[in-house]
């Protein structure tokens, strides 16, 4: 008996014993300190005096139901219970109930623990979790934005590489074409210069003039080709603009035919046919 009494007096948990009417008949020192009462002040009070006023009426119903079927149980599972101190302040508690009968009278024993520190720790953990979730969300948004920018950069780079390849292909074709096109006027110039040297008399002035005109025309053509060649740089910069102009197709054909005849090999024949457009 002395051991039980020592356990009651020195337990770190608050222990309160009440009768079936809810009147406190015994309270240990820990419960008095817990609720802010002096020694023996709790004895005689109703257990509802330790319940916040907004829960008193509901608690009376719970107490009556418990008296109908008393059994050991933990109260407040998956919820937070609050108790009321003498100064009317509230604090969270964890309560376990047990019961016994003495001289055919039922009694309820309440074991009460102040869980303020636990709740504070839980709230702190919740705040940390919320902050971490916010940081994760922010970092995720930053990462998603970086990925979008990377995809955009990748797409732009791909387009730029495609354009660069097209320009390089264009330049290669143009250089090949220019190399081929230069041969014709150069051959005309070479042949005309050779023929001019043969026409030395005044009666052959017309023939010399004809070849001089061919040389001038070939030089002009080479200038055009050179300008086209240099325009490849402007093409890359997007500075090429179409400048339509009128020309005489028969005249061009005649000039081309004349140039070809200068380099025409023996036995080759050249036929041309043009008609005026109306």
Backbone as CSV, one residue per row, in Angstrom:
resi,resn,N_x,N_y,N_z,CA_x,CA_y,CA_z,C_x,C_y,C_z
1,UNK,0.833,-1.212,0.000,0.000,0.000,0.000,0.861,1.253,0.000
2,UNK,1.965,1.191,0.806,2.864,2.331,0.856,3.501,2.584,-0.509
3,UNK,3.804,1.507,-1.260,4.391,1.644,-2.589,3.422,2.319,-3.540
4,UNK,2.145,1.915,-3.463,1.132,2.537,-4.325,0.956,4.009,-3.980
5,UNK,0.972,4.299,-2.699,0.822,5.686,-2.263,2.023,6.525,-2.726
6,UNK,3.228,5.931,-2.664,4.423,6.632,-3.123,4.356,6.877,-4.626
7,UNK,3.847,5.875,-5.334,3.700,6.024,-6.782,2.735,7.157,-7.108
8,UNK,1.650,7.220,-6.356,0.642,8.270,-6.559,1.229,9.655,-6.271
9,UNK,1.972,9.752,-5.182,2.485,11.047,-4.754,3.636,11.550,-5.630
10,UNK,4.457,10.644,-6.103,5.677,11.048,-6.784,5.644,10.828,-8.304
11,UNK,4.510,10.417,-8.823,4.409,10.230,-10.274,4.563,11.571,-11.002
12,UNK,5.267,11.559,-12.129,5.426,12.786,-12.924,4.166,13.098,-13.727
13,UNK,3.282,12.117,-13.850,2.005,12.354,-14.517,0.986,12.869,-13.499
14,UNK,0.081,13.689,-13.991,-1.018,14.099,-13.128,-2.006,12.968,-12.986
15,UNK,-2.405,12.666,-11.758,-3.382,11.593,-11.510,-4.544,12.180,-10.714
16,UNK,-5.729,12.001,-11.281,-6.947,12.500,-10.624,-7.942,11.346,-10.538
17,UNK,-8.551,11.206,-9.363,-9.573,10.175,-9.150,-10.895,10.879,-8.907
18,UNK,-11.941,10.446,-9.659,-13.259,11.074,-9.535,-14.314,9.993,-9.377
19,UNK,-15.428,10.365,-8.715,-16.542,9.421,-8.583,-17.414,9.498,-9.834
20,UNK,-18.537,8.730,-9.829,-19.369,8.661,-11.028,-20.078,9.979,-11.325
21,UNK,-20.158,10.882,-10.335,-20.759,12.192,-10.569,-19.757,13.185,-11.155
22,UNK,-18.500,12.742,-11.279,-17.487,13.627,-11.829,-16.846,14.509,-10.783
23,UNK,-17.051,14.200,-9.528,-16.442,14.999,-8.453,-15.073,14.427,-8.110
24,UNK,-14.070,15.311,-8.040,-12.707,14.888,-7.741,-12.584,14.540,-6.257
25,UNK,-12.135,13.322,-5.983,-11.985,12.916,-4.586,-10.517,12.827,-4.180
26,UNK,-9.644,12.800,-5.201,-8.224,12.728,-4.873,-7.416,13.218,-6.079
27,UNK,-6.336,13.964,-5.811,-5.462,14.463,-6.889,-4.029,14.463,-6.382
28,UNK,-3.119,13.969,-7.168,-1.723,13.924,-6.728,-1.026,15.283,-6.936
29,UNK,0.136,15.496,-6.353,0.837,16.782,-6.462,1.129,17.196,-7.909
30,UNK,1.436,16.231,-8.751,1.738,16.577,-10.149,0.531,17.194,-10.837
31,UNK,-0.667,16.663,-10.545,-1.877,17.235,-11.163,-2.145,18.636,-10.614
32,UNK,-1.878,18.862,-9.327,-2.058,20.201,-8.750,-1.112,21.208,-9.411
33,UNK,0.129,20.806,-9.595,1.081,21.701,-10.273,0.665,21.920,-11.729
34,UNK,0.160,20.856,-12.360,-0.225,20.907,-13.766,-1.345,21.925,-13.992
35,UNK,-2.315,21.939,-13.074,-3.469,22.824,-13.241,-3.348,24.132,-12.454
36,UNK,-2.254,24.303,-11.708,-2.017,25.562,-10.995,-2.797,25.714,-9.697
37,UNK,-3.084,24.599,-9.039,-3.836,24.656,-7.783,-2.900,24.361,-6.598
38,UNK,-3.316,24.867,-5.471,-2.578,24.566,-4.239,-2.957,23.176,-3.746
39,UNK,-2.276,22.760,-2.692,-2.505,21.420,-2.151,-3.955,21.266,-1.702
40,UNK,-4.566,20.162,-2.154,-5.942,19.786,-1.803,-7.006,20.725,-2.367
41,UNK,-6.648,21.722,-3.187,-7.667,22.613,-3.767,-8.507,21.909,-4.827
42,UNK,-7.968,20.883,-5.447,-8.720,20.181,-6.495,-9.802,19.272,-5.912
43,UNK,-9.586,18.799,-4.702,-10.547,17.874,-4.083,-11.883,18.587,-3.885
44,UNK,-12.941,17.926,-4.377,-14.280,18.487,-4.247,-14.743,19.206,-5.503
45,UNK,-13.843,19.565,-6.367,-14.235,20.226,-7.614,-14.763,19.200,-8.615
46,UNK,-15.558,19.674,-9.541,-16.018,18.824,-10.643,-14.908,18.748,-11.691
47,UNK,-14.814,17.594,-12.343,-13.781,17.464,-13.375,-14.009,18.473,-14.499
48,UNK,-15.273,18.950,-14.654,-15.556,19.949,-15.689,-14.864,21.281,-15.400
49,UNK,-14.435,21.474,-14.121,-13.708,22.698,-13.779,-12.344,22.719,-14.463
50,UNK,-11.874,21.554,-14.895,-10.574,21.449,-15.551,-10.715,21.392,-17.075
51,UNK,-11.944,21.594,-17.547,-12.227,21.545,-18.983,-12.535,22.971,-19.468
52,UNK,-12.011,23.413,-20.611,-12.385,24.716,-21.151,-13.897,24.832,-21.269
53,UNK,-14.424,26.015,-20.978,-15.875,26.217,-20.899,-16.601,25.796,-22.171
54,UNK,-15.979,25.982,-23.311,-16.651,25.634,-24.573,-16.835,24.136,-24.758
55,UNK,-16.125,23.318,-23.921,-16.235,21.864,-24.032,-16.986,21.232,-22.858
56,UNK,-17.395,22.040,-21.869,-17.967,21.478,-20.638,-19.203,20.646,-20.905
57,UNK,-20.154,21.201,-21.636,-21.423,20.501,-21.860,-21.188,19.189,-22.606
58,UNK,-20.347,19.216,-23.585,-20.050,18.002,-24.336,-19.350,16.973,-23.444
59,UNK,-18.470,17.462,-22.566,-17.718,16.551,-21.702,-18.640,15.833,-20.724
60,UNK,-19.661,16.537,-20.245,-20.614,15.896,-19.325,-21.276,14.706,-19.994
61,UNK,-21.621,14.842,-21.271,-22.223,13.723,-22.010,-21.243,12.588,-22.176
62,UNK,-19.972,12.914,-22.462,-18.959,11.865,-22.595,-18.772,11.120,-21.265
63,UNK,-18.781,11.880,-20.173,-18.590,11.267,-18.852,-19.725,10.311,-18.523
64,UNK,-20.955,10.711,-18.806,-22.100,9.841,-18.538,-22.031,8.564,-19.380
65,UNK,-21.637,8.705,-20.632,-21.515,7.515,-21.494,-20.422,6.578,-20.992
66,UNK,-19.333,7.152,-20.493,-18.246,6.321,-19.974,-18.700,5.559,-18.729
67,UNK,-19.474,6.220,-17.883,-19.972,5.553,-16.663,-20.878,4.375,-16.985
68,UNK,-21.549,4.418,-18.131,-22.424,3.316,-18.524,-21.607,2.088,-18.921
69,UNK,-20.443,2.312,-19.479,-19.597,1.196,-19.891,-18.141,1.542,-19.620
70,UNK,-17.745,1.569,-18.360,-16.366,1.958,-18.024,-15.347,0.912,-18.476
71,UNK,-14.243,1.362,-19.009,-13.166,0.481,-19.460,-11.909,1.331,-19.678
72,UNK,-10.759,0.743,-19.557,-9.516,1.492,-19.779,-9.424,1.963,-21.233
73,UNK,-9.076,3.219,-21.404,-8.927,3.720,-22.766,-8.124,5.018,-22.771
74,UNK,-7.549,5.298,-23.925,-6.823,6.553,-24.130,-7.763,7.539,-24.811
75,UNK,-7.795,8.769,-24.316,-8.678,9.794,-24.875,-7.885,10.696,-25.818
76,UNK,-8.581,11.171,-26.842,-7.975,12.137,-27.738,-7.113,11.532,-28.821
77,UNK,-7.361,10.264,-29.157,-6.578,9.661,-30.222,-6.866,10.369,-31.540
78,UNK,-5.803,10.719,-32.257,-5.900,11.429,-33.534,-6.558,12.803,-33.407
79,UNK,-6.564,13.367,-32.198,-7.091,14.723,-32.005,-6.373,15.349,-30.816
80,UNK,-6.519,16.656,-30.678,-5.860,17.367,-29.583,-6.887,17.755,-28.527
81,UNK,-6.635,17.315,-27.262,-7.489,17.700,-26.139,-6.849,18.878,-25.397
82,UNK,-7.701,19.743,-24.836,-7.208,20.892,-24.084,-7.762,20.859,-22.656
83,UNK,-6.903,21.239,-21.724,-7.312,21.336,-20.316,-7.249,22.803,-19.889
84,UNK,-7.912,23.078,-18.741,-8.004,24.473,-18.259,-7.354,24.581,-16.881
85,UNK,-6.415,25.559,-16.745,-5.770,25.800,-15.463,-6.649,26.680,-14.583
86,UNK,-6.205,26.846,-13.363,-6.928,27.683,-12.416,-7.024,29.131,-12.900
87,UNK,-5.965,29.617,-13.598,-5.964,30.997,-14.103,-6.695,31.122,-15.433
88,UNK,-7.415,30.070,-15.832,-8.234,30.037,-17.051,-7.412,29.880,-18.338
89,UNK,-6.109,29.698,-18.213,-5.302,29.443,-19.417,-5.469,27.982,-19.831
90,UNK,-5.212,27.701,-21.095,-5.402,26.355,-21.636,-4.067,25.759,-22.080
91,UNK,-4.002,24.436,-22.090,-2.808,23.747,-22.570,-3.229,22.384,-23.109
92,UNK,-2.493,21.864,-24.097,-2.851,20.562,-24.686,-2.451,19.415,-23.767
93,UNK,-3.288,18.396,-23.724,-3.025,17.270,-22.831,-3.276,15.949,-23.533
94,UNK,-2.698,14.929,-22.942,-2.978,13.560,-23.357,-3.507,12.841,-22.123
95,UNK,-4.670,12.195,-22.240,-5.349,11.612,-21.075,-5.620,10.124,-21.315
96,UNK,-5.346,9.345,-20.292,-5.718,7.930,-20.310,-6.654,7.683,-19.129
97,UNK,-7.700,6.923,-19.370,-8.695,6.644,-18.317,-8.631,5.174,-17.907
98,UNK,-8.878,4.961,-16.629,-9.023,3.607,-16.110,-10.137,3.653,-15.058
99,UNK,-10.551,2.531,-14.576,-11.664,2.517,-13.619,-11.470,1.392,-12.591
100,UNK,-12.106,1.570,-11.475,-12.110,0.514,-10.446,-13.362,0.715,-9.586
101,UNK,-13.684,-0.299,-8.827,-14.865,-0.251,-7.949,-14.418,-0.512,-6.521
102,UNK,-14.936,0.319,-5.622,-14.618,0.159,-4.202,-15.916,0.301,-3.414
103,UNK,-16.202,-0.755,-2.636,-17.447,-0.783,-1.853,-18.649,-0.511,-2.765
104,UNK,-18.604,-1.174,-3.962,-19.674,-1.130,-4.953,-19.880,0.268,-5.559
105,UNK,-18.931,1.150,-5.346,-18.991,2.474,-5.960,-17.937,2.547,-7.072
106,UNK,-18.347,2.963,-8.288,-17.377,3.061,-9.388,-16.552,4.345,-9.293
107,UNK,-15.311,4.237,-9.659,-14.423,5.403,-9.677,-13.619,5.384,-10.986
108,UNK,-13.247,6.597,-11.385,-12.472,6.748,-12.628,-11.130,7.389,-12.284
109,UNK,-10.088,6.807,-12.843,-8.749,7.368,-12.660,-8.306,7.984,-13.996
110,UNK,-7.901,9.253,-13.955,-7.406,9.936,-15.160,-5.909,10.194,-15.008
111,UNK,-5.145,9.743,-15.978,-3.706,10.019,-16.034,-3.494,11.117,-17.085
112,UNK,-2.932,12.231,-16.644,-2.878,13.430,-17.493,-1.426,13.838,-17.738
113,UNK,-1.106,14.095,-19.004,0.241,14.536,-19.392,0.129,15.844,-20.166
114,UNK,0.945,16.818,-19.793,1.035,18.082,-20.534,1.898,17.842,-21.788
115,UNK,1.303,18.017,-22.953,2.041,17.750,-24.199,2.357,19.048,-24.954
116,UNK,2.475,20.145,-24.198,2.761,21.444,-24.828,4.050,21.396,-25.642
117,UNK,5.113,20.867,-25.047,6.402,20.822,-25.747,6.324,19.935,-26.991
118,UNK,5.591,18.817,-26.855,5.442,17.947,-28.009,4.712,18.662,-29.148
119,UNK,3.630,19.381,-28.785,2.866,20.106,-29.797,3.698,21.215,-30.436
120,UNK,4.497,21.895,-29.612,5.364,22.931,-30.158,6.369,22.338,-31.144
121,UNK,6.896,21.160,-30.750,7.844,20.490,-31.649,7.154,20.067,-32.943
122,UNK,5.904,19.562,-32.818,5.151,19.156,-34.006,4.863,20.354,-34.904
123,UNK,4.479,21.483,-34.273,4.202,22.690,-35.047,5.466,23.183,-35.745
124,UNK,6.585,23.083,-35.033,7.853,23.491,-35.640,8.185,22.619,-36.839
125,UNK,7.963,21.315,-36.678,8.210,20.391,-37.785,7.294,20.701,-38.962
126,UNK,6.007,21.021,-38.634,5.068,21.377,-39.697,5.529,22.615,-40.445
127,UNK,5.988,23.632,-39.676,6.461,24.857,-40.323,7.667,24.574,-41.209
128,UNK,8.568,23.725,-40.673,9.758,23.381,-41.464,9.352,22.647,-42.735
129,UNK,8.364,21.725,-42.597,7.897,20.986,-43.771,7.283,21.915,-44.802
130,UNK,6.479,22.881,-44.297,5.860,23.852,-45.210,6.936,24.665,-45.920
131,UNK,7.930,25.127,-45.155,9.022,25.903,-45.748,9.792,25.071,-46.769
132,UNK,10.026,23.795,-46.413,10.738,22.922,-47.345,9.921,22.702,-48.614
133,UNK,8.609,22.497,-48.443,7.742,22.310,-49.611,7.750,23.551,-50.491
134,UNK,7.720,24.738,-49.850,7.775,25.978,-50.623,9.090,26.094,-51.383
135,UNK,10.190,25.745,-50.678,11.498,25.815,-51.336,11.582,24.822,-52.487
136,UNK,11.044,23.602,-52.245,11.054,22.596,-53.306,10.233,23.083,-54.495
137,UNK,9.053,23.691,-54.191,8.206,24.213,-55.262,8.931,25.306,-56.035
138,UNK,9.586,26.226,-55.294,10.313,27.309,-55.951,11.469,26.771,-56.782
139,UNK,12.224,25.825,-56.183,13.351,25.255,-56.916,12.857,24.492,-58.148
140,UNK,11.712,23.811,-57.987,11.148,23.076,-59.116,10.764,24.028,-60.246
141,UNK,10.164,25.171,-59.873,9.785,26.168,-60.876,11.021,26.706,-61.581
142,UNK,12.061,26.992,-60.784,13.311,27.494,-61.374,13.900,26.456,-62.325
143,UNK,13.885,25.187,-61.871,14.422,24.105,-62.703,13.603,23.945,-63.979
144,UNK,12.264,24.007,-63.852,11.412,23.883,-65.030,11.667,25.024,-66.011
145,UNK,11.833,26.239,-65.460,12.122,27.394,-66.309,13.471,27.215,-67.012
146,UNK,14.456,26.710,-66.251,15.769,26.467,-66.846,15.681,25.418,-67.949
147,UNK,14.866,24.380,-67.712,14.691,23.338,-68.729,14.009,23.893,-69.970
148,UNK,12.994,24.778,-69.750,12.322,25.402,-70.897,13.305,26.253,-71.695
149,UNK,14.121,27.040,-70.967,15.115,27.862,-71.650,16.130,26.998,-72.399
150,UNK,16.487,25.872,-71.772,17.419,24.956,-72.424,16.815,24.376,-73.695
151,UNK,15.527,24.005,-73.621,14.847,23.476,-74.802,14.770,24.535,-75.892
152,UNK,14.447,25.791,-75.473,14.387,26.883,-76.454,15.752,27.114,-77.080
153,UNK,16.794,27.095,-76.225,18.152,27.292,-76.736,18.536,26.158,-77.685
154,UNK,18.127,24.952,-77.298,18.422,23.791,-78.139,17.747,23.929,-79.500
155,UNK,16.476,24.378,-79.470,15.735,24.555,-80.713,16.365,25.659,-81.575
156,UNK,16.733,26.779,-80.914,17.367,27.876,-81.648,18.701,27.443,-82.237
157,UNK,19.470,26.695,-81.427,20.764,26.212,-81.899,20.597,25.271,-83.082
158,UNK,19.578,24.412,-82.988,19.319,23.482,-84.082,18.973,24.238,-85.361
159,UNK,18.121,25.273,-85.221,17.750,26.074,-86.394,18.967,26.806,-86.949
160,UNK,19.795,27.337,-86.021,20.986,28.068,-86.465,21.949,27.140,-87.204
161,UNK,22.112,25.911,-86.676,22.996,24.946,-87.326,22.459,24.542,-88.697
162,UNK,21.129,24.377,-88.769,20.510,24.038,-90.051,20.724,25.157,-91.061
163,UNK,20.527,26.398,-90.603,20.724,27.551,-91.480,22.176,27.654,-91.918
164,UNK,23.089,27.417,-90.959,24.518,27.475,-91.274,24.884,26.419,-92.307
165,UNK,24.332,25.220,-92.158,24.599,24.148,-93.114,24.069,24.520,-94.494
166,UNK,22.848,25.094,-94.518,22.267,25.501,-95.802,23.123,26.566,-96.477
167,UNK,23.619,27.523,-95.669,24.457,28.583,-96.226,25.782,28.020,-96.743
168,UNK,26.354,27.079,-95.973,27.605,26.469,-96.417,27.407,25.686,-97.714
169,UNK,26.265,24.967,-97.787,25.954,24.243,-99.018,25.768,25.208,-100.174
170,UNK,25.088,26.328,-99.898,24.856,27.339,-100.922,26.177,27.938,-101.412
171,UNK,27.063,28.212,-100.435,28.367,28.775,-100.800,29.156,27.787,-101.649
172,UNK,29.119,26.525,-101.249,29.856,25.514,-102.007,29.338,25.415,-103.442
173,UNK,28.000,25.395,-103.570,27.412,25.331,-104.920,27.744,26.590,-105.713
174,UNK,27.725,27.715,-104.990,27.988,28.971,-105.670,29.434,29.058,-106.158
175,UNK,30.366,28.590,-105.316,31.775,28.600,-105.712,31.981,27.697,-106.931
176,UNK,31.349,26.529,-106.919,31.444,25.619,-108.058,30.873,26.261,-109.314
177,UNK,29.707,26.884,-109.142,29.067,27.546,-110.279,29.914,28.712,-110.786
178,UNK,30.439,29.518,-109.843,31.249,30.676,-110.233,32.509,30.227,-110.972
179,UNK,33.131,29.160,-110.476,34.325,28.632,-111.128,34.022,28.239,-112.570
180,UNK,32.857,27.611,-112.752,32.459,27.211,-114.108,32.123,28.430,-114.969
181,UNK,31.395,29.387,-114.362,30.969,30.560,-115.125,32.141,31.444,-115.526
182,UNK,33.196,31.482,-114.724,34.357,32.312,-115.064,35.085,31.801,-116.311
183,UNK,34.978,30.501,-116.545,35.724,29.924,-117.664,35.243,30.475,-119.006
184,UNK,33.920,30.657,-119.137,33.380,31.111,-120.423,33.862,32.509,-120.798
185,UNK,33.688,33.525,-119.972,34.193,34.860,-120.374,35.710,34.898,-120.505
186,UNK,36.410,34.144,-119.675,37.871,34.120,-119.795,38.305,33.516,-121.125
187,UNK,37.595,32.453,-121.520,37.909,31.834,-122.813,37.608,32.792,-123.950
188,UNK,36.506,33.546,-123.830,36.149,34.538,-124.856,37.210,35.626,-124.949
189,UNK,37.621,36.110,-123.769,38.649,37.155,-123.738,39.951,36.645,-124.362
190,UNK,40.335,35.441,-124.016,41.581,34.877,-124.533,41.525,34.713,-126.048
191,UNK,40.410,34.180,-126.530,40.291,33.963,-127.984,40.217,35.282,-128.742
192,UNK,39.487,36.252,-128.191,39.359,37.545,-128.849,40.691,38.276,-128.890
193,UNK,41.444,38.208,-127.792,42.771,38.839,-127.772,43.678,38.195,-128.819
194,UNK,43.590,36.907,-128.963,44.413,36.208,-129.958,44.029,36.626,-131.374
195,UNK,42.714,36.789,-131.614,42.240,37.150,-132.948,42.543,38.606,-133.275
196,UNK,42.449,39.488,-132.288,42.741,40.911,-132.529,44.140,41.081,-133.096
197,UNK,45.038,40.278,-132.597,46.435,40.398,-133.045,46.592,40.057,-134.527
198,UNK,45.598,39.344,-135.075,45.671,38.948,-136.487,45.143,40.048,-137.416
199,UNK,44.250,40.915,-136.849,43.645,41.960,-137.672,44.464,43.238,-137.519
200,UNK,45.376,43.479,-138.528,46.306,44.598,-138.407,46.023,45.735,-139.407
201,UNK,45.243,45.475,-140.432,44.974,46.512,-141.444,43.744,47.299,-141.056
202,UNK,43.627,48.502,-141.721,42.471,49.375,-141.424,41.175,48.725,-141.895
203,UNK,41.254,47.931,-142.930,40.039,47.291,-143.459,39.468,46.260,-142.471
204,UNK,40.262,45.906,-141.518,39.813,44.912,-140.530,39.427,45.554,-139.191
205,UNK,39.223,46.882,-139.226,38.830,47.595,-137.988,37.530,47.048,-137.407
206,UNK,36.582,46.762,-138.281,35.278,46.261,-137.781,35.451,44.940,-137.016
207,UNK,36.344,44.085,-137.544,36.574,42.802,-136.876,37.256,43.021,-135.531
208,UNK,38.253,43.958,-135.524,38.915,44.228,-134.252,37.918,44.789,-133.223
209,UNK,37.084,45.743,-133.708,36.071,46.349,-132.813,35.123,45.282,-132.269
210,UNK,34.759,44.342,-133.119,33.859,43.268,-132.691,34.474,42.473,-131.537
211,UNK,35.765,42.170,-131.671,36.415,41.396,-130.614,36.658,42.236,-129.363
212,UNK,36.933,43.522,-129.548,37.061,44.410,-128.387,35.742,44.467,-127.622
213,UNK,34.621,44.565,-128.356,33.293,44.573,-127.716,33.042,43.267,-126.962
214,UNK,33.516,42.172,-127.549,33.352,40.878,-126.871,34.155,40.852,-125.572
215,UNK,35.358,41.423,-125.648,36.186,41.469,-124.437,35.506,42.309,-123.366
216,UNK,34.987,43.473,-123.792,34.280,44.336,-122.834,33.072,43.613,-122.247
217,UNK,32.324,42.934,-123.105,31.133,42.205,-122.635,31.514,41.097,-121.664
218,UNK,32.618,40.401,-121.976,33.064,39.316,-121.100,33.519,39.856,-119.748
219,UNK,34.222,41.011,-119.786,34.652,41.627,-118.531,33.440,42.041,-117.698
220,UNK,32.434,42.585,-118.391,31.195,42.957,-117.686,30.544,41.729,-117.049
221,UNK,30.495,40.650,-117.831,29.915,39.413,-117.293,30.698,38.905,-116.080
222,UNK,32.014,39.004,-116.165,32.833,38.583,-115.028,32.571,39.454,-113.805
223,UNK,32.331,40.744,-114.056,32.000,41.655,-112.944,30.695,41.240,-112.292
224,UNK,29.723,40.912,-113.124,28.426,40.459,-112.591,28.605,39.185,-111.762
225,UNK,29.387,38.265,-112.308,29.614,37.003,-111.591,30.325,37.266,-110.265
226,UNK,31.311,38.165,-110.314,32.047,38.500,-109.093,31.127,39.145,-108.066
227,UNK,30.260,40.028,-108.534,29.289,40.663,-107.613,28.365,39.618,-107.000
228,UNK,27.939,38.680,-107.837,27.091,37.608,-107.304,27.849,36.787,-106.271
229,UNK,29.113,36.559,-106.547,29.938,35.792,-105.623,30.070,36.519,-104.281
230,UNK,30.300,37.834,-104.363,30.438,38.616,-103.129,29.110,38.760,-102.398
231,UNK,28.020,38.621,-103.116,26.702,38.778,-102.489,26.361,37.625,-101.561
232,UNK,27.139,36.543,-101.632,26.891,35.421,-100.722,27.028,35.861,-99.277
233,UNK,27.951,36.800,-99.017,28.126,37.319,-97.665,26.891,38.097,-97.224
234,UNK,26.349,38.883,-98.164,25.131,39.654,-97.849,23.928,38.733,-97.704
235,UNK,23.956,37.640,-98.457,22.867,36.665,-98.346,22.793,36.109,-96.945
236,UNK,23.947,35.835,-96.335,23.999,35.312,-94.976,23.457,36.327,-93.983
237,UNK,23.636,37.611,-94.269,23.158,38.663,-93.377,21.723,39.068,-93.680
238,UNK,21.126,38.443,-94.691,19.740,38.759,-95.031,19.585,40.097,-95.717
239,UNK,20.606,40.518,-96.466,20.577,41.832,-97.106,20.380,41.747,-98.619
240,UNK,19.941,40.600,-99.108,19.720,40.442,-100.539,18.281,40.820,-100.861
241,UNK,18.109,41.709,-101.827,16.777,42.147,-102.242,16.648,41.977,-103.753
242,UNK,15.505,41.547,-104.170,15.253,41.369,-105.607,15.063,42.729,-106.264
243,UNK,15.744,42.909,-107.427,15.603,44.141,-108.212,15.252,43.759,-109.652
244,UNK,13.986,43.562,-109.916,13.581,43.145,-111.275,13.902,44.219,-112.322
245,UNK,14.299,43.791,-113.507,14.592,44.710,-114.609,14.258,44.028,-115.929
246,UNK,14.010,44.822,-116.955,13.682,44.288,-118.275,14.960,44.044,-119.073
247,UNK,14.932,43.024,-119.917,16.065,42.726,-120.789,15.540,42.063,-122.049
248,UNK,16.387,42.069,-123.055,16.040,41.463,-124.342,16.603,40.057,-124.390
249,UNK,15.728,39.078,-124.371,16.173,37.697,-124.402,16.897,37.340,-125.701
250,UNK,16.396,37.759,-126.862,17.133,37.465,-128.110,18.548,38.044,-128.095
251,UNK,18.696,39.251,-127.519,20.022,39.869,-127.479,20.977,39.050,-126.616
252,UNK,20.463,38.593,-125.466,21.298,37.777,-124.578,21.698,36.483,-125.259
253,UNK,20.731,35.879,-125.947,21.026,34.628,-126.658,22.082,34.864,-127.731
254,UNK,21.967,35.992,-128.409,22.942,36.325,-129.459,24.338,36.501,-128.862
255,UNK,24.407,37.161,-127.689,25.705,37.363,-127.043,26.294,36.037,-126.584
256,UNK,25.457,35.187,-126.020,25.927,33.873,-125.568,26.399,33.042,-126.757
257,UNK,25.612,33.097,-127.859,25.975,32.350,-129.074,27.317,32.805,-129.609
258,UNK,27.511,34.125,-129.592,28.771,34.684,-130.091,29.943,34.217,-129.239
259,UNK,29.728,34.191,-127.913,30.796,33.723,-127.020,31.110,32.251,-127.242
260,UNK,30.060,31.485,-127.469,30.266,30.044,-127.658,31.008,29.772,-128.959
261,UNK,30.693,30.558,-129.983,31.347,30.341,-131.281,32.856,30.543,-131.194
262,UNK,33.263,31.413,-130.262,34.695,31.673,-130.123,35.449,30.474,-129.564
263,UNK,34.733,29.642,-128.836,35.402,28.467,-128.250,34.879,27.166,-128.847
264,UNK,34.069,27.304,-129.901,33.471,26.123,-130.523,34.536,25.297,-131.232
265,UNK,34.498,24.020,-130.977,35.459,23.125,-131.603,35.022,22.769,-133.015
266,UNK,35.987,22.401,-133.805,35.721,22.053,-135.192,34.785,20.847,-135.270
267,UNK,33.766,20.968,-136.122,32.808,19.876,-136.290,31.565,20.043,-135.450
268,UNK,31.622,20.944,-134.425,30.440,21.205,-133.592,29.533,22.218,-134.278
269,UNK,28.260,22.013,-134.153,27.291,22.936,-134.739,26.416,23.532,-133.642
270,UNK,26.020,24.766,-133.820,25.210,25.473,-132.832,23.954,25.981,-133.503
271,UNK,22.810,25.656,-132.945,21.543,26.099,-133.505,20.826,26.956,-132.476
272,UNK,20.250,28.044,-132.921,19.454,28.911,-132.041,18.146,29.253,-132.730
273,UNK,17.128,29.463,-131.915,15.822,29.841,-132.472,15.119,30.771,-131.485
274,UNK,14.759,31.930,-131.878,14.050,32.882,-131.047,12.865,33.469,-131.776
275,UNK,11.937,33.982,-131.029,10.813,34.675,-131.648,10.404,35.837,-130.754
276,UNK,9.878,36.836,-131.341,9.471,38.019,-130.596,8.195,37.721,-129.814
277,UNK,8.188,38.167,-128.556,6.981,38.017,-127.725,6.101,39.243,-127.875
278,UNK,4.805,39.029,-127.999,3.866,40.158,-128.129,3.124,40.375,-126.828
